[in-house]
């Protein structure tokens, strides 16, 4: 039976492509037989919700990244939402994020880096990006800070780390929280540390297009013990109890406490100290992710190789007509894409180039939402702009 399942798995993951005939997508997953067989093993356990595979996944990923705690969630977007929600907890006192507080970010990127700011009624403060690099222009970070600023939430654009030294310097000077949206940069490094582990919280995504996949999924990386406890609670409905799924009375005092205005002895398993969510993943997802994790470093290295190959190819053909990616000297990217900006002398406009590629069955993407201020769902959002958004536009 195992041989049959292996053969089926192998058949389903092999996809030969013929240039000029098959469409080449801009991104996609790379699966191996073992990935699917791990998922089958998790199904046969009969547990289904987070269990032994999830525990091992969280522990191993924390070790690989150098993070005290990794919490799996059901998507990278949920990871961003959980990371931000953690900073709204009343347990943080005066440092807790509250409606009206400002959070510095960029307008050029994916919507779910900005959405948590708006969903908790805070105000995004947009700064421009640099070209090349496509990350926050840290030269204007200081002037973006006001008396209302409480946090910085930035993404490592397309796997290219932003200048963490500069960001952390400003954060420490003004006592600001830092959330690293690391969804596009798993395996990247800055100054010898894995991205996603330098700020107060970091996030990852395991969507099929990302560096490793479990179908849908994400994670939050945390080093601060207080933030760990808050995030654990918020991920699991906001409950005060810390028992793992399927376990009861770990504290040995399940019916002996006083919580809020509840009657004495109220069942601790159903006491809620945070306004939380249910962001947990299944053990099936975790099993696939655990198998994929074995190739995380080789995947990142292959992405670097492919990025260098494509960049050199385009530069050799088009020279100064295009601007290519550029990494910070202290950064080792884990590329999510290969970005090109057309110079004014380029003989065609961007739209014409995209159509040219599509006609030849070559997939491409714009830089996510572009200037999110121009997106239909964001035209009336509260915000502030520090400086100009010339490069963003």
N, C-alpha and C positions, 0 to 999 in steps of 0.2 A: 504493500500500500504506500509506503514512504517513497519508493522509487516512482510509482505512478504520480504521486503528488509532486515530486521533484520535476518530473518530465512536464507536467502541466504548467508548473510555475515557470520553468525555463522557456517553454513555448510562448507563454503570455508576456514575457518581458523582452523577448527578442523582436526587434523591429528593423529589418534591413531597409535602407533608404536609397533611392535612385536619384542622383542629382538631376534637376530639371524636370523631374516627374513628381516626386514627393515634396510636399511643402515642408520647409525647414522652419520650425517654430523658433521664436526668440528665446524660449526657455522650455524646460521640461525636466522630468524626473529621470533618474538612473537607478533602476532596481536590479537586484540579484535574486537568484532562487532562494537563498537563505532568508531574505527579507520576508518573502511571502510565507515560507515555511514557519518562521517565528510567529507570524500572525495566526497561522493555523493552530500552532501549539497553544497560543493564548486562548483561542476559541475553545479548544478541547479541554482546557482547564475548567471551563464552565463558570469562571468567576466574573468575567466580562468588564466590570468597572475597575478602576485603578487597583492593582495588586502587586504581585511580585515583580512583574516586568517594569511597571512604573517606578517602583522603589529602586530597582537596579539602574534604570535609565537616569533618574534624578541624581543618584549618587555618582554614577560614572561621569555624567556630563559636568557636574560640579567639580570633580577631580580634574578633568581635562581642561576646564576653563580657569581653575584656581578660584572658585567661588565657594563661600561657606554653604550656601543653600541654593538649590535650583528647584523651582516649583513649576511643574508642567501645567499647561492650560490648553484650552481647545483651539486656540489660534494665536497668531502673532498680534492681531488686533486686540484680542482679549488680554494678551500679555501687556500691551501698552495701557489698556484701560485699568487693569489690576494694579500695575505699577503706579499709575497716577492716583487711583483711588486710595492706595495705601498711604499716600502723603496727605490725604484729607482726614485721617483719623484724629479724633479728639485726644487720643493718647499722646499726640505730638505737641499738645499745648499750643503755644503762640506760633510755633513753626508750621502748624497744620495749614494746608491750603484751604482757603475759604472763597466763596463767591466774590468776584471783583479783584482778586489777587492776579498779578500779571505773571506770565510764563513766557520766557524768551524761546523762540523757535524760528524756523524758516518757512517761507511760503511755497518754496519749490520742493515738492516731495510727495509722499503718499498721504492720503487724507487721515488715516488713523494714527498718525503722529500728532495731528492737530486736534482731532475729534475729542479725545478725553478732556482737553483743556476747556473746550466749549461745553461738553456734557456736564461738567462740574461747575459751570457758570463762572469760570475764570476767563481772563482776557489774554489772548495770544499777542505777543509783541514780535513782529516780524523783522528779521534782519536779512540782508542780501546774502547771496552765495558768491563764491569766487569761480571764475572760469580761467583755466581749467581747475579741476578739483570737485566743483559742484557741491561743496560743503559750506557751512556757515562761515561768513567772513568775520573771523574772530577779532579783526582790527577794530570793528565797530561794536563789539560785544559790551564793552565797558559803558559806552554812551547809551546803550539800550536799557541799562539798569535804572530804575526809578525807586522811589520810596515804597511803591506797591509791589515791586518784583519779589517773588518768592522762590522761583525755580527756573531751570533751563531744561528744555526737552528737545534733543536733537537726534537725528538719524545719521548713521555712518552711510552716506549716500552710495548706493550700488556697491557696497562692500569696501569702500575707500574710507579709512578712518579719518574723522575730523581731528583737529588739533586739540587733543585732550589736555595737554599741558596748559594751554591758554584758557580753555574753558574751566578747568578745575581751579586755576589761579583766581579767576574772577568769582567763581562760586565760593571759594574759601574767604575771599576778601569781603564779600557781601552776605555771607551766611545763607547761600542759596542751595536748594536741592538740585541734584543733577540726575536726569533719566537719560540713559543711552538707549535709543532705539537701534538695536543691533540685529534687527530682523533680516537685513540684507548682508550681514557681515560676519556670520559665524565662522570662527577660525582666524579672523584678522587679528593683528597685534598693533599696539602703539607703545613704543618705548619699552618693549619686552614684556608687556602685559596683554592678555587677551582682551579685546574690546568687549564691552558689556559687563565688565567686572570692575571698572575704574570709578564710575559714578556711584551714586547711592543705590540705584537700581538699574538693571539692564534687561533687555528683552530679546527674544529670538522667535523666529517663525519656522515651522516645519511643513509649510505648504509645498506641494510638489515642485514648484519652480525654485525652491530655496536649496541651501547647501546640503542638508539632509532632509528627508521627508518621512512623515508617518501618515500622509494623506492630508489631514488637517491637524493642526497642533501648534503649540508654542510653549515658551517658558519665560519665567522671570528669574533673573540672577540677583542675589542679595547677599551682602556681607554683614550688615548691621543687624544684630540679634533682635532689637526692638522692632525693626521693619519686617524682619522675617516672621515674627509672631503675628503682626498685623496682617501681612499678606496671606499667611496661611489661613487665618480666620476669614478674611474677605473672599478668598477663593472658594471656601467651603461654607457658603451661605451666610457668613458672618458669625458663625457659632463660636462660643467661648471655649467649648470642649476641644481638646487636642487629640482625642482618640483617633486612630487610623480607621478607615472604613472596615467594618466588620468586627471592630473591637469595642468593648464597653468598659467603663469604670477604671481606666488606666490610672487616674488620680487617686483611686481608692476612697473617694469622697463624693461620689456621684449625687448622693441625696443629703449632703450635710453642709451645704453652703448657703450664703446669703448674697443674692445678686440683684442689683437695682432695687426696684420696689416689689419684686416678686415675693411670694410667701417663702419663708425659710424652708430649705430642703427641696426647693424646686429642682426637677431633674436637670442636672448640668448638661446633659447631652442636648437639651433643647433650650439652652440659654444663649442669647445672641448679643454679643458685645460690639458688633460692627454691622453696618448696612452692606451686606455682602452679595455675592453672586454664586452661581454654580458653574464654575469654569473647568471642572475636572475632565480628564480624558479617559478613554477606555484602556484596558490593559492590552487590547489588540493593537491600538495605535502605538502604545509604548513599546510593544514587542518589535514591531516593524522599525521604529526609531532606534531601538537598541541595536538591532542588526546593522542599520545604516551607519550608526555612530562609529563602527569599526573602520569605516572608510572616510571619516570626516576630514582627516588631515590630507589624505590622498586626493579627495575631491577638491579641497582648497588649492592644493598644488597644481592640479590639472586646470583649474579655473585660471590660475596665474599664468600658466603656460599658454592657454588658449587666448587670454587677453593680450599677452605679448605678441603672439602670432598675428592676431587680427589687427592690432594697432600698427605693427610694422608693415603689414600688407597694405593697409589703407594709406599710411604715410608715404610708402614707396610709390604708390600710384597717384596720390593726390597732393602730396607735399604740404605746402602752407595753405592750401585751400580749405583744410579742416584743422580744428583744434582738438587734440586728443586728451585723454585722462592724464592727470598728474597726481602722484601720491606725495604726502608729506615725507621728508627725509627719515623721520622716526617710525614711519608706518610700514607695515607689511600687509597689504590689502588681501582680502579674500573676495575677489571680484564677483559681483552679481551680474554685471553687464559691462559692455564696452561702449563708451560714450563718445560721440563725435558732435562737435559744433561746427556749423558751416560758416566760413568767413564770407564777408560781403562780396568777395570776388568769385565765389562759387557760381558756376554758370547756370545752375538750376536752383529753384527754391526748395524748401524742405518738403513741401507737399508733393512736388513733382518727383523728388528722390524716393519718397516712401512708395509712391505708385510704381516707380521703376522697379523697386525691390519686390513689391507684391506680385507684379507681372512675371517675375522670375522665381516666384515661389520661395522668397526669402523673407522670413518674418522679422519685424522690428517693433520697437516701442518708443514712444516719447518718454521724457523723464516724468513718469507717473502723471500727476495732476497738473504739471506746469505751475503757473502762478495760481494757487488755490483761491486767491481773492477774486479771480475772474470766473470761477466755477459757479454754475447756477444755484447750487445749494448753499453757497457761502457769501452771496452778494451783500447780505444784510447782517453779517456776523459782527459782533463787537470786536474791535482790534485796535492796535496801535502799530505804526511803522516807525522804526528807528533808521534814519537815513533814507536812502532810496532803494528801490528794488530793480535797478537797471538790468543787472545780469539775470535776475529771476524772470523778467519779461523777455 
